[in-house]
Amino acid sequence: MSGSKLNLLDFSQSNIRTLHLTWFAFFLTFVVWFSHAPLKPLIMETFNMTVAQWKALLILNVALTIPARIVIGILVDKFGPRNIYSALLLISGVLCLAFASAQTFEQLAFLRFMMGFVGAGFVIGIRMVGEWFPARQVGLAEGVYGGWGNFGSAAAAFTLPTIAIVVFGGENGWRFAIASTGVIAFVYGLFFYWKARNTPKGSTYFKPKKSGGLEVTSKRDFYFYLAMNIPMYVILAVLAWKLSPAGVGLLSATATNVLYAVLIALFAFQFSQIYKVNKEMLQHGVDDHQKYKFKQVAVLDWAYFVTFGSELAVVSMLPAFFLETFSGMTLAKAGMLGAAFAFMNLVARPGGGYISDKFGRRLSLSIFIAGLSVGYFVMSQVNGSWPIALAVMAVMFCSFFVQAGEGAVFAIVPLVKRRMTGQIAGMAGAYGNVGAVTFLTIFSFVDASTFFMIIGACALLVLGIVQFLEEPEGHMTEVAEDGTIQQIELT
């Protein structure tokens, strides 16, 4: 193969087989993760929920994914993607069955919070795909992985209302529909462990020297890294406040204060781990061939904040937006139209990765973020007087740039530092969820039009940050466990 051309139907190639195995694992995590969104009216009726409670459920769904992606990034770098993806799918299946069996709103809320763990699956495949494809193809391969996997939310929106109402029917139809996704995820977890491998035969799986935090290579980057961890804890504290008596009242004042204390303790523990991992570097420095710039990670974090963060928020509310904006809309049709946003993942995210491979990393990402800003400003103008077809076109225009931007971000992630790809992907992914919780929290206070305008304005700020990104070029140097030095081409 040459250039960025990939024959995705050539199953005789082990890397193509691995790509298909991995994107489908990611696809199932998204089906499970967003199985509740298109079933909103049925779930609300069962539990006699208020709108505020439903919005709290949406926020809970993406909250745990913030720390989970950091933890999963550490685990995948240490134990390999095959083991971690299999375990995550098995656990996801069990959690999904438990959610479908919930009998009270409190149980439903707790299990939806735990389901946020499922969203960490994305990080695992980024490391696996990065191991199987060279730099000239990695953007497209990661785009296929991310785009086809992300389509799981659209698949859930398309199919689950029909399965719940037509196939199962009755007041428990939504339970059976959601439970069926958990069973499939569990079975596929076993299949993935059987068929997947971490690296091509004969390749080295590079591991970090220490676990517990990202290794940085200068004192300046150490403090920069510490600062970049703060927004994750701030948004979790905002979430705790949102669920407190001052917000929707899901948590008592005592429980809220306990949660604040836990966040402070986690904050202190993580900082101690980061110091432990980087203590030797702070005292003695590192060899030049081991150095990389942490600002590359920071720029990608903020780019994913506004791309994937906005996608997570929008796919959570879009079916309900169509249902409430256009009169005569049925639940099944609103789910399908809401899925239009995620539908573009099939082509946009691979397209964004391919364009990044072909035409440059920073330029491509800049164009996509500018485009998504325009797209959200257009979506802010959609109202009940618009033809539905035109509203769907506006949604798909915006979603193309959102998902192409995601593809461009993760075309770069595997090129920063190979042995820490899982952790870098985990941090960028966590920032995506910081964005989701941020935007969903904003949505709980404003109407849909203002919500879309705020995302568009945030994108313009991130566009300025992206200009600090440096093009990966030359090669990166990694040290194997036996001490041998290997160079990995970045072009």
C-alpha positions in Angstrom: 0.0 0.0 0.0 1.1 3.6 -0.6 0.0 7.0 0.5 -3.2 7.0 2.6 -5.0 4.4 0.5 -6.6 1.5 2.4 -8.6 -1.4 1.0 -11.1 -1.8 3.9 -12.5 -5.0 2.2 -9.2 -6.8 2.1 -9.6 -9.1 5.0 -6.5 -11.0 4.1 -4.5 -8.2 5.7 -4.2 -8.6 9.4 -4.3 -4.8 10.0 -7.6 -4.5 8.2 -9.1 -7.3 10.2 -7.9 -5.7 13.4 -9.4 -2.3 12.3 -12.8 -3.9 11.8 -12.7 -5.9 15.0 -11.8 -2.7 16.9 -14.3 -0.2 15.4 -17.1 -2.7 16.0 -16.1 -2.9 19.7 -16.3 0.9 19.9 -19.6 0.9 18.0 -21.1 -1.4 20.6 -19.9 0.8 23.5 -21.7 3.8 21.9 -24.9 1.8 21.3 -24.9 0.8 25.0 -23.8 4.3 26.2 -26.6 6.2 24.4 -29.3 3.5 24.4 -31.4 5.7 26.7 -31.5 8.9 24.7 -34.0 7.9 22.0 -36.3 6.2 24.6 -36.8 9.4 26.6 -40.6 9.5 26.7 -40.9 5.9 27.6 -38.4 6.1 30.4 -39.8 9.4 31.7 -43.3 7.9 31.8 -42.1 4.7 33.7 -40.5 6.7 36.4 -42.8 9.8 36.3 -39.7 11.9 35.8 -39.5 15.7 35.5 -37.6 17.5 32.7 -35.0 18.6 35.3 -34.5 14.9 36.3 -34.0 13.9 32.7 -31.4 16.6 32.1 -29.6 15.4 35.2 -29.6 11.9 33.7 -28.0 13.2 30.5 -25.2 14.9 32.6 -24.7 11.8 34.7 -24.3 9.8 31.6 -21.1 11.5 30.5 -19.7 12.5 34.0 -17.8 9.3 35.0 -16.2 9.1 31.5 -13.9 12.0 32.5 -11.9 10.2 35.1 -12.5 6.8 33.4 -10.8 7.8 30.2 -7.7 8.9 32.2 -7.6 5.6 34.1 -8.3 3.5 31.0 -5.5 5.3 29.2 -3.1 4.3 31.9 -4.3 0.7 31.9 -4.2 0.2 28.1 -0.6 1.5 27.9 0.4 -0.9 30.7 -1.7 -4.1 29.9 -2.5 -3.7 26.2 -5.8 -3.0 24.4 -6.8 -6.6 23.9 -7.2 -7.2 27.6 -8.7 -3.9 28.5 -11.3 -3.7 25.7 -12.5 -7.2 26.4 -12.9 -6.4 30.1 -14.7 -3.1 29.4 -17.2 -4.8 27.0 -18.0 -7.5 29.6 -18.5 -4.9 32.4 -20.5 -2.7 30.1 -22.9 -5.6 29.3 -23.5 -6.2 33.0 -24.1 -2.5 33.7 -26.5 -2.2 30.8 -28.6 -5.1 32.1 -28.7 -3.5 35.5 -29.8 -0.2 34.1 -32.6 -1.9 32.2 -33.8 -3.5 35.5 -33.8 -0.4 37.6 -36.9 0.1 39.7 -36.5 3.6 41.1 -35.2 6.9 39.7 -32.3 6.8 42.2 -31.2 3.4 40.9 -31.6 4.6 37.3 -29.5 7.7 38.0 -26.7 5.7 39.8 -26.5 3.1 37.0 -26.6 5.8 34.3 -23.7 7.5 36.1 -21.8 4.1 36.2 -22.6 3.7 32.5 -20.3 6.6 31.8 -17.5 4.1 32.3 -18.5 2.6 28.9 -17.5 5.8 27.2 -13.8 5.2 28.0 -13.7 2.4 25.4 -12.8 4.9 22.7 -9.3 5.4 24.2 -8.4 1.7 23.9 -8.9 1.5 20.2 -6.8 4.6 19.5 -3.8 2.8 20.9 -4.6 -0.5 19.1 -5.1 1.1 15.7 -2.0 3.3 16.1 0.0 0.1 16.6 -1.3 -1.5 13.4 -0.9 1.4 10.9 2.0 3.6 9.8 1.9 7.4 10.1 0.9 8.0 6.5 -2.3 6.0 7.0 -3.0 6.4 10.7 -5.3 9.4 10.3 -7.6 7.6 7.9 -7.5 4.4 10.0 -8.2 6.2 13.2 -11.0 8.1 11.4 -12.6 4.8 10.3 -12.3 3.5 13.9 -13.7 6.6 15.5 -16.3 7.4 12.8 -17.8 4.0 12.4 -17.7 3.5 16.1 -19.4 6.8 16.9 -22.2 5.8 14.6 -23.3 3.5 17.4 -25.3 6.4 18.9 -27.1 6.9 15.6 -27.8 3.2 15.3 -29.3 3.3 18.8 -31.5 6.2 17.8 -32.6 4.5 14.6 -33.4 1.1 16.0 -34.2 1.1 19.7 -37.5 3.0 19.6 -38.8 0.6 17.0 -37.5 -2.4 18.9 -39.0 -1.1 22.1 -42.4 -0.3 20.7 -42.9 -2.8 17.8 -40.8 -5.8 18.7 -41.3 -6.0 22.5 -44.2 -3.6 23.1 -45.8 -2.9 26.4 -44.6 -0.8 29.3 -41.4 -2.7 29.6 -40.5 -2.6 25.9 -37.7 -0.1 26.6 -36.2 -2.4 29.2 -35.9 -5.3 26.8 -34.5 -3.1 24.0 -31.8 -1.7 26.3 -31.1 -5.1 27.8 -30.6 -6.6 24.4 -27.7 -4.2 23.7 -26.0 -5.3 26.9 -26.2 -9.0 26.0 -24.6 -8.3 22.6 -21.8 -6.2 24.2 -21.0 -9.0 26.7 -20.8 -11.7 24.0 -18.6 -9.5 21.8 -16.2 -8.9 24.7 -15.5 -12.6 24.7 -15.1 -12.7 20.9 -12.8 -9.7 20.9 -10.5 -11.4 23.5 -10.4 -14.5 21.3 -9.6 -12.7 18.0 -7.7 -9.5 18.7 -4.0 -9.0 19.2 -2.1 -5.9 20.5 0.4 -5.5 17.8 1.4 -7.0 14.4 3.6 -10.1 14.7 7.2 -9.1 15.5 6.4 -5.6 16.6 7.3 -4.2 20.0 4.5 -2.9 22.3 6.2 0.1 24.1 5.1 0.7 27.7 5.6 3.8 29.9 8.4 3.5 32.4 6.0 4.3 35.2 2.2 4.3 35.6 0.0 6.8 37.4 0.4 9.9 35.2 1.7 11.2 32.0 5.4 11.5 31.6 6.5 15.0 30.6 10.0 16.1 29.6 10.5 19.5 31.1 9.7 21.4 34.3 7.6 23.9 32.3 5.6 21.1 30.8 5.2 19.5 34.3 3.4 22.6 35.6 1.5 23.0 32.3 0.3 19.4 32.7 -0.8 20.1 36.3 -2.8 23.1 35.2 -4.5 21.1 32.4 -5.9 18.7 35.0 -7.7 21.4 36.9 -10.7 21.9 34.4 -11.6 18.2 34.8 -12.1 18.6 38.5 -13.8 21.9 38.2 -16.4 20.4 35.8 -17.0 17.5 38.2 -17.5 19.9 41.0 -20.0 21.8 38.8 -21.8 18.5 38.2 -21.9 17.8 42.0 -23.4 21.3 42.5 -25.9 20.7 39.7 -27.1 17.5 41.4 -27.2 19.2 44.9 -30.3 20.8 46.5 -29.3 24.1 44.8 -29.7 22.3 41.5 -32.1 19.4 40.7 -32.0 18.0 44.2 -30.9 14.5 43.3 -28.2 14.6 46.1 -28.7 15.8 49.7 -26.5 18.6 51.1 -24.5 16.0 53.0 -24.0 13.8 50.0 -22.9 16.8 48.0 -20.3 17.8 50.6 -19.0 14.3 50.7 -18.6 14.3 46.9 -16.7 17.6 47.1 -14.4 16.1 49.7 -13.9 13.0 47.4 -13.0 15.3 44.5 -10.5 17.2 46.6 -8.9 13.9 47.7 -8.7 12.6 44.2 -7.2 15.9 43.0 -4.5 15.6 45.7 -3.9 11.9 44.9 -3.6 12.4 41.2 -1.1 15.3 41.6 1.0 13.1 43.9 1.0 10.4 41.2 2.0 12.9 38.6 4.9 14.1 40.7 5.9 10.5 41.5 6.1 9.7 37.7 8.0 12.8 36.9 10.2 13.2 40.0 13.3 11.8 38.3 12.8 14.2 35.3 12.4 17.2 37.6 15.7 16.3 39.3 17.8 15.2 36.4 16.0 16.1 33.1 15.7 13.7 30.2 17.7 12.8 27.1 17.0 15.0 24.1 15.8 12.1 22.0 13.1 11.4 24.6 11.6 14.9 24.6 8.2 16.0 23.3 6.2 19.1 23.7 3.2 18.8 26.1 1.6 21.8 24.3 0.8 19.4 21.5 -1.4 17.4 24.0 -3.0 20.5 25.4 -4.0 21.9 22.0 -5.5 18.5 21.1 -7.4 18.4 24.4 -9.1 21.8 23.7 -9.8 20.8 20.1 -11.6 17.7 21.3 -13.4 19.7 24.0 -15.3 21.6 21.3 -15.6 18.8 18.7 -16.5 15.6 20.6 -17.7 17.5 23.6 -20.3 19.3 21.5 -21.2 16.1 19.7 -21.9 14.2 22.9 -24.1 17.0 24.2 -26.0 17.5 20.9 -26.7 13.8 20.3 -28.1 13.6 23.8 -30.6 16.4 23.2 -31.3 16.4 19.4 -34.1 13.7 19.3 -36.0 15.6 21.9 -35.2 18.9 20.1 -36.9 17.6 16.9 -39.8 16.2 18.9 -40.5 19.5 20.6 -39.7 21.9 17.7 -41.8 20.3 14.9 -45.5 19.6 15.5 -46.8 16.1 14.6 -43.4 14.5 15.1 -43.5 10.9 16.3 -40.9 9.4 18.7 -39.5 7.1 16.2 -39.2 9.8 13.5 -37.6 12.2 16.0 -35.0 9.5 16.9 -34.2 9.0 13.2 -33.9 12.7 12.5 -31.8 13.2 15.6 -29.5 10.5 14.4 -28.7 12.6 11.4 -26.0 14.3 13.4 -24.2 11.1 14.3 -24.9 9.6 10.8 -22.2 11.8 9.3 -19.6 9.9 11.4 -19.5 7.2 8.8 -17.8 9.5 6.2 -16.8 12.7 8.1 -14.5 11.3 10.7 -12.5 9.1 8.2 -12.6 12.0 5.8 -11.1 14.3 8.5 -8.4 11.8 9.2 -7.6 11.3 5.5 -7.5 15.1 4.8 -5.2 15.5 7.8 -2.9 12.7 6.4 -2.9 14.4 3.0 -2.9 18.1 3.5 -1.4 18.9 6.9 -2.4 18.5 10.5 -2.8 22.0 11.7 -4.4 23.5 8.6 -7.0 20.7 8.4 -8.0 21.0 12.0 -8.3 24.8 11.7 -10.7 24.5 8.8 -12.8 21.9 10.5 -13.2 23.9 13.7 -14.0 27.1 11.8 -16.7 25.1 9.8 -18.3 23.7 12.9 -18.5 27.1 14.4 -20.5 28.3 11.4 -22.6 25.1 11.5 -23.7 25.7 15.1 -24.6 29.3 14.4 -26.8 28.0 11.5 -28.4 25.4 13.8 -29.2 28.2 16.3 -31.6 29.6 13.8 -33.7 26.4 13.3 -37.3 26.7 14.5 -40.7 25.2 13.8 -41.2 27.3 10.7 -38.3 25.6 8.9 -39.0 22.8 6.5 -37.8 19.6 8.3 -35.6 18.7 5.3 -33.8 22.0 5.6 -33.3 21.5 9.3 -31.8 18.1 8.8 -29.4 19.5 6.1 -28.3 22.2 8.6 -27.7 19.4 11.2 -25.7 17.3 8.7 -23.6 20.3 7.5 -22.6 21.1 11.1 -22.0 17.5 12.0 -19.6 17.0 9.1 -17.2 19.6 10.4 -17.6 18.4 14.0 -16.7 14.8 13.2 -14.1 15.7 10.6 -12.5 17.8 13.4 -12.5 14.7 15.7 -10.8 12.7 12.9 -8.2 15.4 12.5 -7.5 15.4 16.3 -6.9 11.7 16.5 -4.9 11.7 13.3 -2.3 13.5 15.4 -2.6 11.7 18.8 -0.6 8.6 17.9 2.2 10.8 16.5 3.0 12.6 19.8 4.6 9.8 21.9 3.9 6.2 21.0 4.4 4.6 24.4 1.9 7.0 26.0 -0.7 7.0 23.2 -3.3 5.5 25.5 -2.8 8.2 28.1 -2.7 11.0 25.6 -5.8 9.7 24.0 -7.3 9.3 27.5 -6.7 12.9 28.3 -8.0 14.2 25.0 -11.0 12.0 25.4 -11.6 13.2 28.9 -11.5 16.8 27.7 -14.2 15.7 25.2 -16.3 14.7 28.1 -15.4 17.9 30.0 -16.9 19.7 27.0 -20.0 17.4 27.0 -20.7 18.1 30.7 -20.0 21.8 30.2 -22.3 22.1 27.3 -25.1 19.9 28.8 -24.9 22.0 32.0 -25.3 25.2 29.9 -28.2 23.5 28.1 -30.0 23.0 31.5 -30.1 26.8 31.9 -30.8 28.0 28.3 -33.0 27.2 25.3 -31.7 25.2 22.3 -31.0 28.3 20.1 -28.8 29.9 22.8 -27.1 26.5 23.4 -26.0 26.2 19.8 -24.8 29.8 19.7 -22.6 29.3 22.8 -21.0 26.2 21.3 -20.3 28.2 18.1 -18.6 31.0 20.1 -16.5 28.5 22.1 -15.3 27.0 18.8 -14.0 30.4 17.7 -11.9 30.6 20.9 -10.5 27.1 20.3 -9.6 28.0 16.7 -7.1 30.5 18.1 -5.6 27.8 20.4 -5.2 25.4 17.5 -2.7 27.9 15.8 -0.2 26.8 18.5 -0.1 23.2 17.2 3.1 22.1 15.6 3.2 19.7 12.6 4.6 16.2 13.6 7.6 15.6 11.4 10.7 13.4 11.2 10.5 10.6 13.7 9.9 9.8 17.4 12.3 7.8 19.5 11.1 5.0 21.8 13.1 2.7 24.1 12.1 -0.9 24.3 12.0 -2.9 27.6 15.4 -4.5 26.7 16.9 -1.0 26.4 17.2 -0.9 22.6 16.3 2.4 20.9 13.8 2.4 18.0 12.7 5.2 15.7 9.1 5.5 14.5 8.5 7.6 11.3 6.0 10.4 11.6 5.5 11.0 7.9 
